[in-house]
């Protein structure tokens, strides 16, 4: 049995890759809570004044923390499962919003305290304590913007969001490769990978994941 986290930038194809891997491994996808998320559209469309008044970035991070905590506990109890982003990446998003002044220092301390308590509970689980692999979908910024556009969620398209996306993208590689330590990392170059329209690409990614799991002593 194996548990895989699929991580990467907004719009880069995490859900599609997660669904591919779950099908290949005979498991379940634990999807990121997006379509039923009551805060996400407000987060993207709020003015700077509304963000300061309503605290949408902080509320959004709390919402994701809650839903990802529930998902990872469920995923760890079962067989071959794939997490469409996981609790391990949440801190990075909170940090970027803190650095941008969208989450206050007090809110960040509260957030980190809650995250620490959740991680201690995960460490104490009797059946599993960490994922077996993170599949990190890496791409140039131009690819990220193009894929966000193709996905077509209206609230993600405003040009005022480009600098927010750039702030997330600019530090993502550093966080994954230097600070993430819960599992091994398999990097997939999404600038040259299309698992939707190219069957060879899909097969290559699936085989790379199977090989990475085998190399770490885990088999699906």
C-alpha positions in Angstrom: 0.0 0.0 0.0 1.2 3.5 -0.8 0.0 7.1 -0.3 1.1 9.7 -2.8 0.8 13.5 -2.6 0.6 15.4 -5.8 1.8 19.0 -5.4 2.5 22.0 -7.5 1.2 25.4 -8.6 -2.4 26.4 -9.1 -3.7 25.1 -12.4 -0.7 23.0 -13.2 -2.7 19.7 -13.5 -2.6 18.2 -10.0 -6.1 16.7 -10.1 -5.6 15.2 -13.6 -2.3 13.6 -12.5 -3.8 12.4 -9.2 -6.7 10.7 -11.1 -4.2 9.1 -13.5 -2.1 7.7 -10.6 -5.2 6.5 -8.6 -6.4 4.6 -11.7 -3.0 3.1 -12.3 -2.5 2.1 -8.6 -6.1 1.0 -8.0 -6.7 3.6 -5.3 -8.8 6.6 -4.5 -8.2 10.3 -5.1 -8.7 12.7 -2.2 -9.4 15.9 -4.0 -8.7 19.4 -3.0 -11.9 21.1 -1.8 -12.5 23.7 -4.5 -15.9 23.5 -6.1 -17.6 23.3 -2.7 -15.3 25.8 -1.1 -17.3 28.9 0.1 -14.3 31.1 0.6 -12.2 30.5 -2.5 -14.2 32.7 -4.9 -14.2 35.5 -2.3 -10.4 35.2 -1.8 -9.8 35.7 -5.5 -12.3 38.5 -6.2 -12.0 40.6 -3.1 -10.4 44.0 -3.2 -7.5 44.9 -1.0 -9.8 46.7 1.3 -12.2 43.7 1.5 -9.2 41.4 2.2 -8.2 43.6 5.2 -11.7 43.8 6.5 -12.9 40.2 5.9 -9.6 38.4 6.4 -10.3 36.0 3.5 -6.7 34.7 3.1 -6.6 33.6 6.8 -10.1 32.1 6.6 -9.1 30.2 3.4 -6.0 28.7 4.9 -8.0 27.6 8.0 -10.6 26.0 5.6 -7.9 24.2 3.7 -6.1 23.1 6.8 -9.3 21.5 8.2 -10.3 19.7 5.0 -6.8 18.5 4.2 -6.4 17.2 7.8 -9.6 15.2 7.4 -8.4 13.9 4.0 -5.0 12.8 5.0 -6.3 10.9 8.0 -8.8 9.0 5.8 -6.1 8.4 3.1 -3.7 6.9 5.6 -6.2 4.3 6.8 -6.8 2.8 3.4 -5.0 1.3 0.5 -3.3 3.0 -2.5 -4.4 6.6 -2.2 -3.5 9.9 -3.9 -3.9 13.3 -2.3 -4.6 16.2 -4.6 -2.3 18.5 -2.7 -1.9 17.8 1.0 -1.6 19.4 4.4 2.2 19.5 3.9 1.9 22.3 1.3 -0.5 24.4 3.3 2.2 26.2 5.3 3.8 27.4 2.2 0.7 29.1 0.9 0.1 30.7 4.3 3.7 31.9 4.4 3.4 33.6 1.0 0.2 35.3 2.0 1.9 36.5 5.2 4.8 37.8 3.3 2.4 39.7 1.1 0.7 41.3 4.1 -2.5 39.4 3.5 -2.2 37.3 6.7 -1.2 39.2 9.8 1.6 38.0 12.1 -0.9 37.2 14.8 -3.0 35.1 12.4 0.2 33.3 11.2 1.1 32.4 14.8 -2.4 31.0 15.3 -2.2 29.1 12.0 1.2 27.6 12.8 0.1 26.6 16.3 -2.9 24.8 14.9 -0.9 23.2 12.1 1.7 22.0 14.7 -1.0 20.3 16.7 -2.4 18.6 13.6 1.1 17.3 12.6 1.6 15.9 16.1 -1.6 14.0 15.8 -0.6 12.7 12.4 2.8 11.6 13.8 0.9 9.7 16.5 -1.4 7.7 14.1 -1.0 4.0 14.6 -1.3 3.0 11.0 0.8 5.5 9.1 2.8 8.7 9.8 3.8 10.1 6.4 3.2 9.8 2.7 5.4 7.5 0.6 6.1 10.0 -2.2 5.4 13.5 -3.3 4.9 14.0 -7.1 5.9 17.6 -7.7 4.6 19.1 -10.9 7.2 21.7 -11.9 6.8 24.3 -14.7 7.9 27.7 -16.0 5.7 30.6 -15.0 4.4 31.0 -18.6 3.2 27.4 -18.5 1.4 28.0 -15.2 -0.4 31.1 -16.6 -1.4 29.3 -19.8 -2.8 26.3 -17.9 -4.8 28.6 -15.5 -6.2 30.2 -18.6 -7.1 26.9 -20.2 -8.8 25.7 -17.0 -11.1 28.7 -17.3 -12.3 29.3 -13.7 -13.6 32.8 -14.0 -12.5 34.0 -10.6 -8.9 32.9 -11.4 -8.5 35.0 -14.6 -8.2 38.6 -13.4 -4.9 40.1 -14.5 -4.5 41.6 -11.0 -3.8 38.0 -9.7 -0.7 37.5 -11.9 1.7 38.9 -9.3 0.1 36.7 -6.6 0.7 33.7 -8.8 4.2 34.8 -9.5 4.9 35.2 -5.7 3.7 31.6 -5.2 5.6 30.2 -8.1 8.9 32.0 -7.4 9.5 30.2 -4.1 7.7 26.9 -4.7 10.8 25.0 -6.0 12.8 26.1 -3.1 10.2 25.0 -0.6 9.7 21.6 -2.1 13.4 20.8 -2.7 14.9 22.3 0.4 12.2 22.4 3.1 9.7 19.5 2.4 11.0 16.4 4.2 8.0 14.2 4.8 8.9 11.8 1.9 10.9 11.4 -1.2 10.1 13.8 -4.1 9.6 12.9 -7.8 9.7 16.0 -10.0 7.7 15.9 -13.2 8.5 18.6 -15.9 5.0 19.9 -16.8 6.5 22.2 -19.5 7.0 19.0 -21.6 4.3 16.7 -20.2 0.7 16.4 -21.2 -1.0 13.5 -19.5 -4.4 14.4 -21.0 -3.6 14.4 -24.7 -0.5 12.3 -24.9 -0.9 8.6 -23.8 2.9 8.2 -23.9 3.3 11.0 -21.4 0.7 9.5 -19.1 2.3 6.1 -19.2 5.7 7.7 -18.6 4.5 9.5 -15.5 2.7 6.5 -14.1 5.8 4.3 -14.6 8.1 6.9 -13.0 5.9 6.9 -9.9 5.9 3.1 -9.7 9.7 3.1 -10.1 10.1 5.7 -7.4 7.9 3.7 -5.0 9.8 0.5 -5.7 13.1 2.3 -5.1 12.0 3.5 -1.7 10.8 0.0 -0.8 7.1 0.7 -1.2 5.0 -1.0 -3.8 1.5 -0.2 -4.9 
